Structures are given as structure tokens and as C-alpha cells.
Amino acid sequence: MLPGSIQITGESLSGAEIKDICDSLKENSVRLLSVRGCQLSDRDFGRVCRGVAESHSLAQLNLNLGVVSSIGRTKQLADALRANRSIQTLFLHGSPLLDAGLVALNTALSTHPSLVSLDLGDCMLGDEAVRLICGMLPPDGAKSGLRELTLSANPAISTNGWARLAVAVAHSSQLRVLNLDYNPLGDQIAGMLAVAVASSRSLEVLDLEGTGLTNQSAQIFLDMVENYPTCLRVLVLAENAISPELQQQISDLLSEGEEEDDKDGEAHGNAQSSREKIAWVPHSTPQAQRQCCIHK
């Protein structure tokens, strides 16, 4: 029997539902588990974590929108990730992790043998968390690392933190997608990122939507893609004070590069497929309509 998916959104989960989820995990009949925005007791969260630890089929785990709501839950998730060997994509968008949460998760995340995509958007992270995340973007040939990273909407990260990340991106040989949308970056940090993109031999997608950029930084990106070889195929600049003409020029040049290399185009498509785009999500949201499906 092929592994299927369990997807439930914004629901208060009963003990019976938790049991069904855990049984499916232990039977290795689940490839995707999403309980985004769901309410469950600490005891039940621990049961789900034990099921995740035992699963050999689970490839994608979505705990977005506040499911990991305390340091105690963060530590339980870390224990599960240390035991699990199959998860490739982990969504924690909208979890109040803070830097302390990343400290608790760091060893499990950085040593996980399969994890390649990580969403830490809107997780209230700061510079210490960025320092740890940079360790998941190892220099060329050092060890396996992330291919897709989302750090959207983490306004507490300082210029120094972004500079550290830019250096790690420049030297990472595996990172293909970097989502930094809805951070107050401004032109100075964007300039650092342009240097990182120009140096990177792998980065194909950079999302800078709503990051406080102007024509100044857009001109730097235009000069980069016009005059220097780059792997970049998609640069998102929407919701910035950038002229439509400049945005179109950059887009046209990137499209020309993509057409020249069909293989790069396929890689970009694969890299983007796992992202769940969330522009800005508060940590407490009203219950959403239930969306539950179990496919086998």
C-alpha cells in the first residue's frame, strides 16, 4: 500500500483523531502529515511526536500556525526529529519559537539525514537563531545541507544577522531557494544579498517581496544579472518601491537565462514545489474550516 496524506486545518483534534494519526504513522502509511493551525493538548502533541519518531514513510510534516506553541513542545519535536530518518520537508511557519526554540531544535535539524527544506517564517527569530541556521548551509563539500530555506517575517533579525546569512548563502553549494519576504531588509541588506547571489553556484530562487527595497537595490540586481553569470532564475520584488520597468528588465534577463538551460528550469520547478506561501500570519488565528483527507 502506497503512503498517503493526512491534512487537517484549524481544527480542535479529539483523542480519537490523534489515535488515528498515530496509528497511521506507526503503520508507515503516511507520507504527508499536516495539522496546521490545529489545537491539541500537550499530551496529544507528545503522542504525535512519538508517532513521527517511529515513522519511516513520513516525508513532509506541516506544523504551521502555532501548533508548536511552547518550549516544551519544541523539545518534544526535537526528540522526534532525532529519531526520525525520513522527513525531507518541515513547516514551522507561525510558531513562536524564539532563539531558544532554535537552540533546542538545532542538533536535530542540523544532523537530520534527509531534511532539505525548512520553513521558519514568522517564528520570532533573532541573530542567534540565524547563526545556528547558517550551520545548516555548510560550505562547498562539507556535508549535506538545506536546499530550500524560508525565513519570512522575522523582523527581529538585525543587519549583522542578515550579513552572516549572506556569507553562508554565498558559500553554500546546495541552497536553491531562499524566501526572505516581509522582512524589513532595505537597500543595504539587499546589496549584501546581491553579492551572495553573484557568488552562489546553486541559488535559483530569491523572494524579497515586501522587504522595503527601492530602485537603488533593484539597479544592483539588474547590473548583476546583466553582467555576471548567475544561477538565479527567479527574483521576487513585488510590494517594494521599485519601478515596474526595472522589475520587468530583471525578469526578462532572468527568463533569458532560464531558456538557455532547460535543466536549470526543471530544478527550479522542483525546488519551488514544496513551499506554502504565507505572507504574514499572526501567532493566534481563528479556527479555520476543516480540511481533512486521508489518501492511500
Backbone torsions as a table, in degrees:
resi	resn	phi	psi	omega
1	MET	NA	129.9	-178.6
2	LEU	-75.3	140.0	176.8
3	PRO	-61.0	144.2	-179.8
4	GLY	-118.1	-147.8	-176.6
5	SER	-138.1	149.7	171.8
6	ILE	-123.8	119.0	-178.0
7	GLN	-132.5	114.9	179.3
8	ILE	-131.5	132.6	-176.0
9	THR	-124.5	127.2	170.1
10	GLY	62.9	32.0	-175.9
11	GLU	-114.3	152.4	170.4
12	SER	-86.5	114.2	-171.2
13	LEU	-87.0	134.2	178.9
14	SER	-84.9	166.5	177.2
15	GLY	-60.6	-36.9	179.7
16	ALA	-66.6	-38.9	178.1
17	GLU	-66.6	-40.3	177.0
18	ILE	-61.3	-41.3	178.6
19	LYS	-61.4	-42.7	178.5
20	ASP	-61.4	-42.2	178.5
21	ILE	-62.1	-47.6	-178.1
22	CYS	-64.2	-40.7	178.1
23	ASP	-61.9	-42.0	179.6
24	SER	-64.8	-39.1	178.1
25	LEU	-63.6	-45.3	-178.0
26	LYS	-69.1	-27.5	177.7
27	GLU	-83.2	-0.6	-178.5
28	ASN	56.9	40.4	179.2
29	SER	-107.3	11.1	-178.2
30	VAL	-125.5	127.0	173.8
31	ARG	-101.4	-31.5	179.9
32	LEU	-127.4	125.2	174.8
33	LEU	-123.0	120.2	178.0
34	SER	-129.7	118.7	174.3
35	VAL	-125.4	40.8	-175.3
36	ARG	-59.1	130.0	177.8
37	GLY	70.9	10.8	-178.1
38	CYS	-84.8	153.0	175.9
39	GLN	-104.5	128.4	175.9
40	LEU	-149.4	153.7	-176.7
41	SER	-70.5	162.7	177.1
42	ASP	-60.0	-38.2	179.5
43	ARG	-62.7	-45.0	-179.4
44	ASP	-69.0	-34.8	175.8
45	PHE	-61.5	-40.0	176.7
46	GLY	-62.8	-37.9	178.0
47	ARG	-64.2	-42.0	177.9
48	VAL	-63.4	-41.8	179.0
49	CYS	-61.5	-38.9	177.9
50	ARG	-66.1	-36.4	176.1
51	GLY	-65.6	-40.6	176.5
52	VAL	-61.3	-41.0	-179.4
53	ALA	-61.5	-35.6	-175.8
54	GLU	-87.4	-15.4	-174.2
55	SER	-74.6	137.0	174.8
56	HIS	-107.1	-4.3	-176.2
57	SER	-106.3	-19.9	-172.4
58	LEU	-67.6	119.5	-179.6
59	ALA	-108.3	-27.3	-177.5
60	GLN	-134.0	127.7	-179.4
61	LEU	-125.4	119.6	-178.0
62	ASN	-113.5	109.1	176.8
63	LEU	-117.2	31.0	-178.0
64	ASN	-59.8	160.2	169.5
65	LEU	66.6	50.5	165.4
66	GLY	84.5	11.7	177.7
67	VAL	-65.3	-40.1	175.8
68	VAL	-88.8	86.0	-164.8
69	SER	-102.6	1.5	-177.9
70	SER	-152.2	164.8	178.8
71	ILE	-67.0	-29.9	176.8
72	GLY	-63.6	-44.0	177.7
73	ARG	-67.2	-36.4	178.6
74	THR	-60.5	-41.8	179.8
75	LYS	-68.4	-36.6	176.2
76	GLN	-64.1	-41.1	177.2
77	LEU	-64.4	-39.6	178.2
78	ALA	-60.7	-42.2	178.3
79	ASP	-62.3	-40.8	179.8
80	ALA	-64.9	-41.9	-178.7
81	LEU	-68.1	-31.7	177.6
82	ARG	-65.6	-32.4	-179.6
83	ALA	-86.2	-32.3	-177.7
84	ASN	-72.3	147.3	179.2
85	ARG	-125.9	1.3	-169.7
86	SER	-110.5	-20.6	-173.8
87	ILE	-65.6	127.4	177.6
88	GLN	-104.4	-31.4	-176.3
89	THR	-130.1	129.1	-179.1
90	LEU	-128.1	121.4	177.5
91	PHE	-105.1	121.0	175.4
92	LEU	-126.9	21.9	-175.2
93	HIS	-58.2	131.5	178.3
94	GLY	79.8	22.5	176.5
95	SER	-101.9	131.9	-178.4
96	PRO	-77.1	64.1	-173.7
97	LEU	-71.5	-42.8	-170.9
98	LEU	61.5	176.0	179.3
99	ASP	-62.6	-34.9	-179.4
100	ALA	-61.5	-35.5	177.9
101	GLY	-66.3	-39.5	177.5
102	LEU	-67.5	-34.5	175.5
103	VAL	-60.6	-43.1	179.9
104	ALA	-66.3	-35.8	-176.5
105	LEU	-87.8	-16.7	-165.8
106	ASN	-54.7	-51.6	-177.2
107	THR	-61.0	-43.5	-179.2
108	ALA	-64.1	-40.1	-178.7
109	LEU	-72.7	-45.5	-172.8
110	SER	-74.6	-18.9	-179.7
111	THR	-108.1	1.2	-179.1
112	HIS	-64.9	130.6	-172.7
113	PRO	-75.5	-15.2	-174.3
114	SER	-120.2	-15.7	-173.2
115	LEU	-65.9	123.0	179.7
116	VAL	-127.8	-13.0	-177.9
117	SER	-134.7	127.4	-173.7
118	LEU	-137.3	125.6	178.2
119	ASP	-110.3	110.5	177.3
120	LEU	-119.1	30.4	178.9
121	GLY	-67.4	142.3	176.2
122	ASP	53.9	45.1	-179.6
123	CYS	-109.8	13.4	176.2
124	MET	60.4	40.8	-176.6
125	LEU	-87.4	155.6	176.5
126	GLY	-128.2	-161.0	-173.2
127	ASP	-65.9	-34.2	179.2
128	GLU	-65.2	-39.2	176.8
129	ALA	-63.8	-41.1	178.5
130	VAL	-61.9	-39.5	178.1
131	ARG	-58.6	-41.4	179.9
132	LEU	-70.8	-39.9	179.2
133	ILE	-62.0	-37.0	178.7
134	CYS	-59.4	-28.4	176.3
135	GLY	-69.0	-15.6	176.2
136	MET	-90.7	2.7	176.5
137	LEU	-121.1	66.5	-171.8
138	PRO	-65.0	153.2	177.5
139	PRO	-61.8	167.6	-176.3
140	ASP	-45.6	121.8	171.8
141	GLY	75.8	-0.7	-175.8
142	ALA	-68.4	-51.5	178.4
143	LYS	-169.3	175.0	178.7
144	SER	-70.1	151.9	-178.6
145	GLY	-151.0	-171.8	-177.3
146	LEU	-70.5	143.8	172.2
147	ARG	-102.8	-23.4	179.1
148	GLU	-138.2	129.7	-177.9
149	LEU	-135.5	130.1	176.2
150	THR	-117.7	122.7	177.4
151	LEU	-127.3	31.6	-178.7
152	SER	-57.1	146.7	167.6
153	ALA	54.4	51.3	171.7
154	ASN	-122.5	74.3	-170.5
155	PRO	-68.9	-10.7	-179.5
156	ALA	-78.5	-11.3	178.7
157	ILE	-70.9	130.6	-175.6
158	SER	-89.7	176.4	176.1
159	THR	-57.3	-40.3	179.0
160	ASN	-62.7	-40.1	178.7
161	GLY	-64.0	-44.2	178.7
162	TRP	-66.6	-35.7	177.3
163	ALA	-62.9	-41.3	177.4
164	ARG	-61.4	-42.9	179.3
165	LEU	-63.9	-40.7	-179.2
166	ALA	-59.9	-40.5	178.1
167	VAL	-63.7	-44.0	179.4
168	ALA	-63.1	-40.8	178.5
169	VAL	-63.4	-41.3	-179.2
170	ALA	-59.7	-32.8	-174.7
171	HIS	-102.8	-7.2	178.8
172	SER	-71.7	135.8	-179.9
173	SER	-98.5	1.9	-173.3
174	GLN	-125.0	-24.1	-175.2
175	LEU	-66.9	122.2	-178.7
176	ARG	-109.0	-30.3	-175.9
177	VAL	-130.6	128.3	178.9
178	LEU	-131.7	116.3	-178.5
179	ASN	-109.3	111.1	-178.5
180	LEU	-119.9	19.0	-175.2
181	ASP	-60.2	149.5	176.9
182	TYR	61.1	37.7	165.6
183	ASN	-113.1	145.6	179.9
184	PRO	-79.0	70.1	-173.4
185	LEU	-78.0	-52.4	-176.7
186	GLY	77.5	175.4	-173.4
187	ASP	-68.2	-33.8	-177.6
188	GLN	-63.6	-48.6	-179.5
189	ILE	-68.7	-36.2	177.2
190	ALA	-60.0	-37.2	176.8
191	GLY	-61.8	-40.5	175.5
192	MET	-61.1	-43.0	-178.8
193	LEU	-66.2	-34.2	177.4
194	ALA	-62.3	-41.1	176.9
195	VAL	-63.4	-41.3	178.7
196	ALA	-62.4	-43.6	179.2
197	VAL	-62.2	-42.9	-179.5
198	ALA	-63.7	-30.3	-178.8
199	SER	-85.4	-25.4	-174.7
200	SER	-69.6	141.0	176.0
201	ARG	-103.4	10.9	-177.1
202	SER	-137.9	-24.9	-170.7
203	LEU	-68.6	122.6	-177.0
204	GLU	-112.5	-25.8	-176.4
205	VAL	-133.1	127.1	176.3
206	LEU	-131.1	119.2	-178.6
207	ASP	-104.7	112.3	178.4
208	LEU	-119.6	31.0	179.8
209	GLU	-62.9	134.0	173.8
210	GLY	61.8	42.2	-175.9
211	THR	-114.4	17.2	174.5
212	GLY	75.4	29.7	-178.0
213	LEU	-89.4	158.8	177.0
214	THR	-127.4	-175.3	177.7
215	ASN	-59.9	-25.2	-179.1
216	GLN	-59.6	-52.4	-179.9
217	SER	-72.9	-32.6	177.6
218	ALA	-62.4	-37.0	178.3
219	GLN	-64.6	-35.9	176.9
220	ILE	-64.3	-44.3	177.7
221	PHE	-64.3	-38.0	178.3
222	LEU	-62.7	-46.1	178.1
223	ASP	-60.6	-37.7	-179.2
224	MET	-64.3	-51.9	-175.7
225	VAL	-72.2	-22.5	-179.2
226	GLU	-81.0	-32.3	-169.3
227	ASN	-116.0	-10.4	-174.8
228	TYR	-131.2	143.6	176.7
229	PRO	-68.6	136.1	-178.8
230	THR	-148.8	153.3	175.3
231	CYS	-82.7	-10.8	-173.5
232	LEU	-60.1	132.3	179.1
233	ARG	-119.8	-25.4	-178.8
234	VAL	-137.6	126.8	175.0
235	LEU	-128.8	112.2	-177.0
236	VAL	-93.0	118.8	-176.5
237	LEU	-124.5	15.2	-179.7
238	ALA	-61.8	159.4	177.4
239	GLU	59.7	34.0	173.2
240	ASN	-126.7	163.5	179.2
241	ALA	-83.0	59.9	-177.9
242	ILE	-120.1	134.2	-176.9
243	SER	-63.9	144.7	177.2
244	PRO	-58.2	-31.7	-179.8
245	GLU	-64.9	-44.9	178.4
246	LEU	-64.5	-43.4	179.2
247	GLN	-59.7	-41.5	-178.7
248	GLN	-67.9	-39.1	177.7
249	GLN	-60.4	-46.0	179.5
250	ILE	-63.2	-46.1	-179.7
251	SER	-59.7	-42.3	-179.4
252	ASP	-63.3	-43.1	-179.7
253	LEU	-65.4	-39.9	178.8
254	LEU	-67.9	-36.7	178.3
255	SER	-64.5	-37.9	177.3
256	GLU	-61.5	-41.9	178.7
257	GLY	-65.4	-36.2	179.5
258	GLU	-68.1	-39.4	179.6
259	GLU	-64.8	-29.3	-178.9
260	GLU	-74.1	-17.7	-176.3
261	ASP	-137.0	93.1	-177.6
262	ASP	-62.7	-34.5	-179.4
263	LYS	-64.0	-41.1	177.7
264	ASP	-63.1	-36.7	178.7
265	GLY	-62.6	-40.6	178.7
266	GLU	-65.8	-40.7	-180.0
267	ALA	-63.0	-39.8	178.6
268	HIS	-62.5	-41.2	179.0
269	GLY	-62.1	-42.8	179.1
270	ASN	-65.7	-40.0	-176.2
271	ALA	-65.6	-36.0	-176.5
272	GLN	-78.3	-16.3	-166.3
273	SER	-64.3	-26.7	-171.8
274	SER	-91.6	-8.6	-172.8
275	ARG	-77.5	136.4	172.0
276	GLU	-105.1	102.7	-173.2
277	LYS	-71.1	120.0	176.1
278	ILE	-131.4	112.9	-175.7
279	ALA	-69.7	-50.5	178.6
280	TRP	-159.4	121.8	-177.2
281	VAL	-129.6	121.1	176.9
282	PRO	-66.4	160.6	-175.3
283	HIS	-73.9	-20.7	175.9
284	SER	-120.4	121.0	-178.7
285	THR	-126.9	150.5	177.0
286	PRO	-65.3	156.6	179.4
287	GLN	-58.6	133.9	177.7
288	ALA	-96.8	166.8	178.2
289	GLN	-65.2	139.6	-178.1
290	ARG	-67.0	134.8	174.2
291	GLN	-131.8	97.4	-175.3
292	CYS	-124.0	128.2	175.6
293	CYS	-146.4	135.6	175.9
294	ILE	-120.3	111.5	-178.5
295	HIS	-110.5	135.9	178.4
296	LYS	-135.7	NA	NA
